[in-house]
Amino acid sequence: MALHIGVIGEGTCSRRLARDAERVGAAIAGAGAVLLCGGLRGVMEAAARGAARAGGLVVGVLPGFSRSDANRWVTVPIITGMAQARNVVLVRSCDAIVAVGGRYGTLSEIALALKLGVPVVGLRSWRLRQPEGRRVPLVRAATPETAARTALRAGARGRARTRTWLA
């Protein structure tokens, strides 16, 4: 089964973040992984566009009640009717996540992923510190391609550990 890599980020973003997200999406699809996102606009649409143009499968986990809410690049729209609570479904469905930019919705997805043990790679995203100097396992990447590669490796490692544990 292909790796499932999530791309999260702001629903309204700069051109720079959109270009970065599109490159992340293309790299994920180019590696044969499935791209998951929130299915709407901004970073989500740009990543979906990059993956779709590279021949990849794009799953959009939508907050509302209609498939028509999905951006045009989503291959498989998942209707949740859960608003922001859909973030849990998205994060749980991913082997790893790339956060591109981000506002508070992205921060909530990052926090959920870290709490659930899903690796997160940040590209021009949040910088986090825990109280008392505890380490935050949020890996930072300098380029879209590095972010995608790092997430793909982390997702593969995590999946291998899960398979071993389940065997």
Secondary structure as a PSIPRED ss2 file (coil, helix, strand):
# PSIPRED VFORMAT (PSIPRED V4.0)

   1 M C   1.000  0.000  0.000
   2 A C   1.000  0.000  0.000
   3 L C   1.000  0.000  0.000
   4 H E   0.000  0.000  1.000
   5 I E   0.000  0.000  1.000
   6 G E   0.000  0.000  1.000
   7 V E   0.000  0.000  1.000
   8 I E   0.000  0.000  1.000
   9 G E   0.000  0.000  1.000
  10 E C   1.000  0.000  0.000
  11 G C   1.000  0.000  0.000
  12 T C   1.000  0.000  0.000
  13 C C   1.000  0.000  0.000
  14 S C   1.000  0.000  0.000
  15 R H   0.000  1.000  0.000
  16 R H   0.000  1.000  0.000
  17 L H   0.000  1.000  0.000
  18 A H   0.000  1.000  0.000
  19 R H   0.000  1.000  0.000
  20 D H   0.000  1.000  0.000
  21 A H   0.000  1.000  0.000
  22 E H   0.000  1.000  0.000
  23 R H   0.000  1.000  0.000
  24 V H   0.000  1.000  0.000
  25 G H   0.000  1.000  0.000
  26 A H   0.000  1.000  0.000
  27 A H   0.000  1.000  0.000
  28 I H   0.000  1.000  0.000
  29 A H   0.000  1.000  0.000
  30 G H   0.000  1.000  0.000
  31 A C   1.000  0.000  0.000
  32 G C   1.000  0.000  0.000
  33 A C   1.000  0.000  0.000
  34 V E   0.000  0.000  1.000
  35 L E   0.000  0.000  1.000
  36 L E   0.000  0.000  1.000
  37 C E   0.000  0.000  1.000
  38 G C   1.000  0.000  0.000
  39 G C   1.000  0.000  0.000
  40 L C   1.000  0.000  0.000
  41 R C   1.000  0.000  0.000
  42 G C   1.000  0.000  0.000
  43 V H   0.000  1.000  0.000
  44 M H   0.000  1.000  0.000
  45 E H   0.000  1.000  0.000
  46 A H   0.000  1.000  0.000
  47 A H   0.000  1.000  0.000
  48 A H   0.000  1.000  0.000
  49 R H   0.000  1.000  0.000
  50 G H   0.000  1.000  0.000
  51 A H   0.000  1.000  0.000
  52 A H   0.000  1.000  0.000
  53 R H   0.000  1.000  0.000
  54 A C   1.000  0.000  0.000
  55 G C   1.000  0.000  0.000
  56 G C   1.000  0.000  0.000
  57 L C   1.000  0.000  0.000
  58 V E   0.000  0.000  1.000
  59 V E   0.000  0.000  1.000
  60 G E   0.000  0.000  1.000
  61 V E   0.000  0.000  1.000
  62 L E   0.000  0.000  1.000
  63 P C   1.000  0.000  0.000
  64 G C   1.000  0.000  0.000
  65 F C   1.000  0.000  0.000
  66 S C   1.000  0.000  0.000
  67 R H   0.000  1.000  0.000
  68 S H   0.000  1.000  0.000
  69 D H   0.000  1.000  0.000
  70 A C   1.000  0.000  0.000
  71 N C   1.000  0.000  0.000
  72 R C   1.000  0.000  0.000
  73 W C   1.000  0.000  0.000
  74 V C   1.000  0.000  0.000
  75 T C   1.000  0.000  0.000
  76 V E   0.000  0.000  1.000
  77 P E   0.000  0.000  1.000
  78 I E   0.000  0.000  1.000
  79 I E   0.000  0.000  1.000
  80 T C   1.000  0.000  0.000
  81 G C   1.000  0.000  0.000
  82 M C   1.000  0.000  0.000
  83 A H   0.000  1.000  0.000
  84 Q H   0.000  1.000  0.000
  85 A H   0.000  1.000  0.000
  86 R H   0.000  1.000  0.000
  87 N H   0.000  1.000  0.000
  88 V H   0.000  1.000  0.000
  89 V H   0.000  1.000  0.000
  90 L H   0.000  1.000  0.000
  91 V H   0.000  1.000  0.000
  92 R H   0.000  1.000  0.000
  93 S C   1.000  0.000  0.000
  94 C C   1.000  0.000  0.000
  95 D C   1.000  0.000  0.000
  96 A E   0.000  0.000  1.000
  97 I E   0.000  0.000  1.000
  98 V E   0.000  0.000  1.000
  99 A E   0.000  0.000  1.000
 100 V E   0.000  0.000  1.000
 101 G C   1.000  0.000  0.000
 102 G C   1.000  0.000  0.000
 103 R C   1.000  0.000  0.000
 104 Y H   0.000  1.000  0.000
 105 G H   0.000  1.000  0.000
 106 T H   0.000  1.000  0.000
 107 L H   0.000  1.000  0.000
 108 S H   0.000  1.000  0.000
 109 E H   0.000  1.000  0.000
 110 I H   0.000  1.000  0.000
 111 A H   0.000  1.000  0.000
 112 L H   0.000  1.000  0.000
 113 A H   0.000  1.000  0.000
 114 L H   0.000  1.000  0.000
 115 K H   0.000  1.000  0.000
 116 L H   0.000  1.000  0.000
 117 G C   1.000  0.000  0.000
 118 V C   1.000  0.000  0.000
 119 P C   1.000  0.000  0.000
 120 V E   0.000  0.000  1.000
 121 V E   0.000  0.000  1.000
 122 G E   0.000  0.000  1.000
 123 L E   0.000  0.000  1.000
 124 R C   1.000  0.000  0.000
 125 S C   1.000  0.000  0.000
 126 W C   1.000  0.000  0.000
 127 R C   1.000  0.000  0.000
 128 L C   1.000  0.000  0.000
 129 R C   1.000  0.000  0.000
 130 Q C   1.000  0.000  0.000
 131 P H   0.000  1.000  0.000
 132 E H   0.000  1.000  0.000
 133 G H   0.000  1.000  0.000
 134 R C   1.000  0.000  0.000
 135 R C   1.000  0.000  0.000
 136 V C   1.000  0.000  0.000
 137 P C   1.000  0.000  0.000
 138 L E   0.000  0.000  1.000
 139 V E   0.000  0.000  1.000
 140 R E   0.000  0.000  1.000
 141 A C   1.000  0.000  0.000
 142 A C   1.000  0.000  0.000
 143 T C   1.000  0.000  0.000
 144 P H   0.000  1.000  0.000
 145 E H   0.000  1.000  0.000
 146 T H   0.000  1.000  0.000
 147 A H   0.000  1.000  0.000
 148 A H   0.000  1.000  0.000
 149 R H   0.000  1.000  0.000
 150 T H   0.000  1.000  0.000
 151 A H   0.000  1.000  0.000
 152 L H   0.000  1.000  0.000
 153 R H   0.000  1.000  0.000
 154 A H   0.000  1.000  0.000
 155 G H   0.000  1.000  0.000
 156 A H   0.000  1.000  0.000
 157 R H   0.000  1.000  0.000
 158 G H   0.000  1.000  0.000
 159 R H   0.000  1.000  0.000
 160 A H   0.000  1.000  0.000
 161 R H   0.000  1.000  0.000
 162 T H   0.000  1.000  0.000
 163 R H   0.000  1.000  0.000
 164 T H   0.000  1.000  0.000
 165 W H   0.000  1.000  0.000
 166 L H   0.000  1.000  0.000
 167 A C   1.000  0.000  0.000
